[in-house]
Amino acid sequence: MSDLTVIVLAAGGGTRMKSKTPKVLHPVGGRSMVGHVLAAVRAAGVEREPRVVAVVGHGRDQVAPHISELMPQATIAVQDEQLGTAHAVRTAVEAAGVAAGTVLVAYADTPLLQGESLRALVAEHEAEGRAVSILSGVVPNPFGYGRIVRDERGVAAIVEEKDADERQRAITEINSGIMAFDAAFLAAALPQVGNDNAKGEYYLTDTVAIARSQGLAVGAMVLDDVMQTEGANDRAQLAALGKELNRRIVTRWMRDGVTVLDPATTWIEADVELAPDVTLLPGVQLLGATKVDEDAVVGPDTTLKDCEIGAGARVVRAHGELAVVGAGASVGPFAYLRPGTQLGAGGKIGTFVETKNAEIGEGAKVPHLSYVGDATIGEGTNIGAGTIFANYDGVDKHRTTVGRHARTGSNNTFVAPVTIGDGAGTGAGTVVREDVPPGALAVSAGPRMKVGLSATSSRSPPSRSTNSHAARSAIALERG
């Protein structure tokens, strides 16, 4: 390929979206629509990324920073008035000073577009030495689309639906709007495009007639997967494209060795990474930059966003965000992993457990009905059911540290900041307000009344001499 410049048209108002968010920023499959297009544009280059010029207009204060964040090297061209596609392209050419090579024009609202399709169009365009090349498709119902009219020299014209005669309306090859140009021809042709039409706009398709009038070659490459060029003008179309995008993503992962039990209820966003032999059960949503390693099982009914799931781990009916689950660990059912959760290999976050900014060591377990916030739990430790890490004093958050191989009782409250040492234990119902030394036992239960056995009871009281030391210890512990 010669030097390649890609112009991405992102200036449209998108009024049919009926949204305060500019159309091209609406999300689908984990990226904005323009984000998908920029990913395709990046993939269109062979030896290096193409030069990119993004034309912004409506909502430029939101669109321009978003594009610059995704592709910092892109040139931003501002179209103050939206006067048509040729006007937008001329704005880009003038802003970037494009003078040589190939210019590819794409649209920012086509999220299914693939880089390999753009690369093929450019390769054919340059191989044939054309002035203009059009990415076209054949559809069973071409109503509403511009038709590609061919003759023995190639493409003779692009005729819009409203201007087509009966013979032309029968043509099923349509214009996608994506076009490749010889840069020198484009720079010379754009000032010749007029706006003598019903809308008073400057149409890029008029360059076809200009090229033909100069005896230059114009052609079209038929794209078999024409849905790649479909745009979204309203939210219903966006949802349809989102469903199709998800179908394609799920299918690709299944072909790469991932088991998906119910593709219809499984949603996988574009930036998710899955290893072979991952199993996804019904009702799974994998969002953002989630990564799942081999032999892990996720689901059913699980949502993970920006999470890392280790090899062989199991996550069941859980919700997680910005969390890490180690190899062989288990989560759920009905667990909530908030940002900053790190579960070590072989560890467990169990039923109705919520964690936040918590480091849970290798083999450590929080099995039931607990809140673990701003905490470090050492390897091999077991946290009793119903435990609360009280991390907030009304002004600041504080951290609790539980050492290695500790054993804490049920219904504990750890009032941070507090440290429980290695091998320490706590009794049931204990409120820990001070550090517990390694190996010690902390108990805070109050006195308890002992009721004697009834004379009619079939059970006999234990001998006073039996386990007398243990009995005295138990009484002492009960009274604190």
LINWOSUL-V80794 format. One record per residue. SS is DSSP state (A for helix, B for strand, O for the rest). BURIAL is I if it has 9 or more other C-alpha atoms within 8 Angstrom, else O. Layout:
# LINWOSUL-V80794
[[SS:BURIAL] [SS:BURIAL]]
This chain:
# LINWOSUL-V80794
[[O:O] [O:O] [O:O] [B:I] [B:I] [B:I] [B:I] [B:I] [B:I] [B:I] [O:I] [O:I] [O:I] [O:I] [A:O] [A:O] [A:I] [O:O] [O:O] [O:O] [O:O] [O:I] [A:I] [A:I] [A:I] [O:I] [B:O] [B:I] [O:I] [O:I] [B:I] [B:I] [A:I] [A:I] [A:I] [A:I] [A:I] [A:I] [A:I] [A:I] [A:I] [A:I] [A:I] [A:I] [O:I] [O:O] [O:O] [O:O] [O:I] [O:I] [B:O] [B:I] [B:I] [B:I] [B:I] [B:I] [O:I] [O:O] [O:I] [A:I] [A:O] [A:O] [A:I] [A:I] [A:O] [A:O] [A:I] [A:I] [A:O] [A:O] [O:O] [O:O] [O:O] [O:I] [B:O] [B:I] [B:I] [B:I] [O:I] [O:O] [O:O] [O:I] [O:I] [O:I] [A:I] [A:I] [A:I] [A:I] [A:I] [A:I] [A:I] [A:I] [A:I] [A:O] [A:O] [A:I] [O:O] [O:I] [O:O] [O:O] [O:I] [B:I] [B:I] [B:I] [B:I] [B:I] [B:I] [O:I] [O:I] [O:I] [O:I] [O:I] [O:I] [O:I] [A:I] [A:I] [A:I] [A:I] [A:I] [A:O] [A:I] [A:I] [A:I] [A:I] [A:I] [A:I] [A:O] [A:O] [O:O] [O:I] [O:I] [B:I] [B:I] [B:I] [B:I] [B:I] [B:I] [B:I] [O:I] [O:O] [O:O] [O:I] [O:O] [O:O] [O:I] [O:I] [B:I] [B:I] [B:I] [B:I] [B:O] [O:O] [O:O] [B:I] [B:I] [B:I] [B:I] [B:I] [B:I] [O:I] [A:I] [A:O] [A:O] [O:I] [O:O] [A:O] [A:O] [A:I] [A:I] [O:O] [O:I] [O:I] [B:I] [B:I] [B:I] [B:I] [B:O] [B:I] [B:I] [B:I] [B:I] [B:I] [A:I] [A:I] [A:I] [A:I] [A:I] [A:O] [A:I] [A:I] [O:O] [O:O] [O:I] [O:O] [O:I] [O:O] [O:O] [O:O] [O:O] [O:O] [O:I] [O:I] [O:I] [O:I] [O:O] [A:O] [A:I] [A:I] [A:I] [A:I] [A:I] [A:I] [A:O] [O:O] [O:O] [O:I] [O:I] [B:I] [B:I] [B:I] [B:I] [B:O] [O:I] [O:O] [O:O] [A:I] [A:O] [A:I] [A:I] [O:I] [O:O] [O:I] [O:I] [O:I] [A:O] [A:O] [A:I] [A:I] [A:I] [A:O] [A:I] [A:I] [A:O] [A:O] [A:I] [A:I] [A:I] [A:O] [A:I] [A:I] [A:O] [A:O] [A:I] [A:I] [A:O] [O:O] [O:I] [O:I] [B:I] [B:I] [O:O] [O:I] [A:I] [A:O] [A:O] [O:I] [B:I] [B:I] [O:I] [O:I] [O:I] [O:I] [B:O] [B:I] [O:I] [O:I] [O:I] [O:I] [B:I] [B:I] [O:I] [O:I] [O:I] [B:I] [B:I] [B:I] [B:I] [O:I] [O:I] [O:I] [B:I] [B:I] [O:I] [O:I] [O:I] [O:I] [B:I] [B:I] [O:I] [O:I] [O:I] [B:I] [B:I] [B:I] [B:I] [O:I] [O:I] [B:I] [B:I] [O:I] [O:I] [O:I] [O:I] [B:I] [B:I] [O:I] [O:I] [B:I] [B:I] [B:I] [B:I] [O:I] [O:I] [B:I] [B:I] [O:I] [O:I] [O:I] [O:I] [B:I] [B:I] [O:I] [O:I] [O:I] [B:I] [B:I] [B:I] [O:I] [O:I] [O:I] [O:I] [B:I] [B:I] [O:I] [O:I] [O:I] [O:I] [B:I] [B:I] [B:I] [B:I] [O:I] [O:I] [B:I] [B:I] [B:I] [B:I] [B:I] [B:I] [B:I] [O:I] [O:I] [O:I] [O:I] [B:I] [B:I] [B:I] [B:I] [O:I] [O:I] [B:I] [B:I] [B:I] [B:I] [B:I] [B:I] [B:I] [O:I] [O:I] [O:I] [O:I] [B:I] [B:I] [O:I] [O:I] [O:I] [O:I] [B:I] [B:I] [B:I] [O:I] [B:I] [O:O] [O:O] [O:O] [O:O] [B:O] [O:I] [O:I] [B:I] [B:I] [B:I] [O:I] [O:I] [O:I] [O:I] [B:I] [B:I] [O:I] [O:I] [O:I] [O:I] [B:I] [B:I] [B:I] [O:I] [O:O] [B:I] [B:I] [B:I] [O:I] [O:I] [O:I] [O:I] [B:I] [B:I] [O:I] [O:I] [O:I] [O:I] [B:I] [B:I] [O:O] [O:O] [O:I] [B:I] [O:I] [O:I] [O:I] [O:I] [B:I] [B:I] [O:I] [O:I] [O:I] [O:O] [O:O] [O:O] [O:O] [O:O] [O:O] [O:O] [O:O] [O:O] [O:O] [O:O] [O:O] [O:O] [O:O] [O:O] [O:O] [O:O] [O:O] [O:O] [O:O] [O:O] [O:O] [A:O] [A:O] [A:O] [A:O] [A:O] [A:O] [A:O] [A:O] [A:O] [A:I] [A:I] [O:I] [O:I]]
